[in-house]
Amino acid sequence: MAKILFVMTGADKWTLDDGTQHPTGFWAEEAVAPYQAFSEAGYDIVVATPGGVVPTVDEASLAADANGGQEKADEISQALESFKELQQPIELEHIDLNDYAAVFYPGGHGPMEDLAVNADSAKILTEALRSGKPLGVVCHAPAALLATTGSDGKSPFAGYRMTGFTNAEEQQAGLADKAKWLLQDRLERIGADFQEGEPWSPNVIVDRNLFTGQNPASSAPLAEVILASLNNEKGR
């Protein structure tokens, strides 16, 4: 059975501009919704993190107000319990991309802490981009793309149309003024053609084999677009 690699943050804290530690991890919906879509389509999911640590869910992502009500929050929590692969991650350092049909990066503020400076993740991103395999990245996870910048200041993702959690969304979430840096600003700095949609509304951008989603609401639509691409490849 074909496999899809989930590259996930191993961080449970995000260092703010004043040096304080903000509790974080991965955002539940951004892992659960794609996991369900890919699993139902017949793909096996393999989770990889830096050092093979079990990823931490951001507790804020399980709250009712983050999910449009308690019923949806309960659904997300239950789905998270069935995502057994989260408890058996492999080390990011030992990934062979040939084993996977696609690569997916869930978000949360965690990637801004570790994947944004992780060389092993940068290698996977660069190889995935070069391979032509679908590379999906959602919300704050595009922070991982920052690690692909070489000593010359250039990134292989420069010039790509993409999206991610916007400055406006970070401001509305109340953390923009506390952050060391904002994702949209940094992506634009490495040469990304950043496509900003309406705050909190689904926004999926596809450029060649790079598939990006703006926010949690974009995670399920993003997974469906990736699946359509994989199905097209199968049909050729």
N, C-alpha and C positions, 0 to 999 in steps of 0.2 A: 504493500500500500504506500502511496506517495506521502511524503512528509512535508510539513511546513514548520519552519523554525521561528519561534517567538524569542526575540532578544529582549530581555527585560532588565530593568534596573535592579541593582542589589542594595541601593541606598534606602535608608528609612528616615533620613534627615536631610533637609535642604538648608545650606548655610546662607543666611541673609546678609545684607550689606553691613549690618552692625555687628556681625559675628555670631548672632544667636542662631540656634538650631530650630528650624520649623519642621514638625513631624510630617512625614510624607511617605512615598513609596510609589506603587503603580496605581493608576486610576481604574477602579473595578470594571466599569462599563467598557472601557477601551480594551480590556483583555477578554472579558466574558463574551461580548457580542461577536467579535471576530472568531473566538474559539468555537462558539456554538455554530456559526455559519460554516466554518471550515470543516468541523467535525461532522456536521450533518451532510456535507458534500462528500464525505468519505476520506478525508485527510487525517493522518495521524499528526498530532502536535507534539513538538519537542521544545521544551523551555530551556534557554541558556541564559546564565547571568555571569557577571564577573566573579571569578572564584567559585562558581557553582553554589552560591548562597541561595537559600530559599527566599524568593522575593516577598516583600512586605506590602500588603494592601494599604493604601491611604484610607484611614478610617473615615475621613471626610467624604469619601466617595461612596460610602455605604449609608449616608444619612438620607432621610426622606427628602429634604429640600434640594439635594443634589440629584435626585432621581425623579422629580415630578410627583412625589407622593410616597407614602409608606408602602403601598402595594408593589410599586415598581422596585423600591429599595429592597423589599423582601425577596422579590424575584431575583435580583442581582446577587443578593447574599446566598441564596440557595444555589444559583448557578455556579457561584464561586466555589462552593463546597464540592461540586461535581467535577471541577477542573483539577483533577488529581495530579496532572503533570506538573503543577506548580510546586508540589512537594518533592519532586525528583528532578531538579534542574541539573543540567550538565554544565561543565566549565566552558565559558565563552572562548577561552584560550585554545580549546581543542576542537573547534568546529571545522568540518570539511563541507564546504558549500555544495559539493557534488551530490551530497546525500539528500538535498532538499529541492522541492519544486518552487518554493517561494520563501521569502523572509518577511517577517512582520514585527514591527516595533510598537508596542503599546506605550501610552504616555503616563502622565502624572508628573509631579515636579522632580521625582527621583532621577530621571535621566539628565536633568540640568546639573545634578551633583556629581554623578559618576560617568555616565556614558558620553557626556560632552567632552571628556578628556581621556577617554579610554582608547588606547591604540588597537587593541584586539577587535573592538567593535568597529573602529574605523576601517580596519582591514576587511571585515565582513561586508561593510557597506560599499566599499570601493569595488570589491570582487563581485558583489551582487549587481551593482550598477553595470559593470563591464560584461557580466554574464548574459544579460538580457532577461533574466528571471524577474518576475514581479517582486518589487521591493516596496512594502507598505509601511508607512510611518505616520503616526497620528498624534495630534495635539501638542504636548511638550516633547514628545520623542524626537522630533527633528533636531533637538539640541545635540543629539548624537552625531549629526552631520558636521558639527563644528570641529570634531576631532579629526576629520579628514583633511584639514588644511595643512599643507606641507610647510617646510621651512621657508619656501618662497612666498608664502601667504596665499597660495592658490588651492582651491578645492575642486575635485572632479564634479561637484554638484553646481558649480558656478554656471549661471545661465539657464539652469533648469527652472521651469515654472513649478511652484510648490506653495503649500500653505502650512499653517501651524497655528498654535494658540497666539492670538493677536495681542498687540499692546492694549487695545481697547478692552479686550476680555480680561486681561491681567489687571487692568485698572478697575474694572467693575467687580472683579473678585476680591479686590482690596489688598493685593500684594505687590502691585507695580512699584509703589514708592519704597517698599522694603527690599526689593530684589537688587542683587549686585548688577544684573543685566537682564534685559528683556529679550525673549526669543526672537521676535520679529526683527528687532534691530540687528541682532547678531547674524541672522540668516541673510539679511540684506547686505551686511558687511562682507560676507564671503561670496557675494555675487549672485545670490538667489533672486529669481524673478518672483517675488512674494505676491501671492494672490489673496487679498483680504476680503472675506465675506462678512455678512452681517453677524454681529456677536451672537454666539450660542446657537446659530442656525447651521444645519448641515452644509458642508462645503467640501467637495472632493475635487482634487486637481490631479490630472494624469498628464505626465510628460514622458514620452517614451516608456521605459519600464519602471519609472518612479511614480508611485501612487501615494498621495498625501491627503490627510484629513485635518480639518481645522480644530476640532474640539470633540468632546465626548459624543455629541449628537451625530458626528460624522463617522464614528467607528463602524457601525453596522452598514451604512451605505458604502463605505470604503471597502469593507470585506466583500460585499456583493460585486463591486466593480473588479476586484482582484480575481474573484472566482470566475467571472465572465471572461477575463483575459486567459486564465488557465484553461477554461473550456474551449476557447478559441484555438489555443495551442494544441490541445488534444485532437481537435477536429481537422487539423492540417495534415 
